[in-house]
Amino acid sequence: MSNSTPDTFDLIVIGGGPAGYVAAIRGAQLGFKTACIEKRKTLGGTCLNVGCIPSKALLDSSEHYHYAKSKLSKHGVMVADVKLDLGAMMKRKDSVVRQLTTGIAGLFKKNKVEHLIGHGTLMGVEGDLKKVSVTQEGQTRVLSAPRILLATGSEVTSLPFLPYDGKTVISSTEALELTEVPKHLVVIGGGVIGLEMGSVWSRLGAKVTVIEFQDRILPGMDKAVTNELHKSLMKQGIEFKLSSKCLGAKKQGDWMMVEAEDMKAGAKFTLEADKILVSTGRKPYSENLGLEGLGIERDKMGRVQVDAHFQTQVPGIYAVGDLIVGPMLAHKAEEEGVAAVEIMAGQHPHINYDAIPNVVYTWPELASVGATEEELQAKGIQYKAGAFPFMANGRAKAMDETEGTVKVLADARTDKILGVHICGPHAGTMIAEAVAAMEFGASAEDIARTSHAHPTLMETLKEAALAVDKRQIHL
């Protein structure tokens, strides 16, 4: 398929995050001469550079510190004078990121993907070819290809009444780079990012207060399971102001006075903070890509409109990941990137959006796949639910990690699994069995009849599946 001109390719990918770099590698595997444009100097996008990977590195490090301080003695391991070396913790996090970004660069070389650093912009269409400019430090190079994949990801949303200053009012990016533990971190938003970053700094010694507009944390996830996580995080010392609206913040000496309103009580309150983390969501990175010039439409959220094959109104121009409708998850973006490129190559991939897992990496972790009870009730779907607590699991007891529950939701008539929700130790790893089961259209009975090694945490999923038919053994 390759072309001979240096600036002409079979496929140009704009964006080097999870969707973009995976799509570029898959394109090269399929025989496309491929270029990938990324404005950062390192590949991996937000996820690898300032998101998923560094946050998980800090979550693990902070959990080790917290475990040594508060839990090791229960196991008969006596450790005196546990100290925090925040600099070393940050250095390890940076090392993890560096190894992985370097690894992707190596995969590009291995697969002969041309990596261009700069800002990619759609310029126009000439016959079958689409023109893309790559600009960096005033230098511009024009590329062309019959196929363009937009995979530019997303960026943090800001609050007009609480603008970021990068020092006191921070985003998740700055929350990953703090050089000292905050005295009082106020988190605006009780979603995934707010809870994960709040957990990191709470474990390291900060007072953490979360202000959430809804009447519960993690809106959109299964309520009963998120309630369990809420209780656990409160036990860890994180404070929550639910049904509360942040109104802004004012500087007062060395502190910021965060002003908010309890909407249920109709009363305003003030919190004194030295750091304010705004984590109210993300928006598609769809500005300055040249979309308007080609008539490519976006919705009111800034998402690019595509058809069932990820193609925009302009034939040959595709979009995936955070740029289009759907959950902003790295693994969802990867699946779409691969699928879009395989469609370009004439293949017929399929993504089952009902089997895309979601994980919150607090401790305990929270993981889910499929429908929540609230969604099934809203749609009038008849279902059966089975639940099983980690408290009754032998391995969880041995680990001294007994908080949480596994819940299985199945169709009342066919027993087909409709959703699985887990709050507990290693939930993010455990959810994989449920995803595989749902991908193959399994019933709750299928999991219930599958042998699970003993003693393992996975037995809780088997018991929850048995509980759908009210025949759990160990409860």
Order of alpha helices (4+ residues) and beta strands (2+ residues): beta-alpha-beta-alpha-alpha-alpha-beta-beta-beta-beta-beta-beta-beta-alpha-beta-alpha-beta-alpha-beta-beta-beta-beta-beta-beta-beta-alpha-beta-beta-alpha-beta-alpha-beta-beta-alpha-alpha-alpha
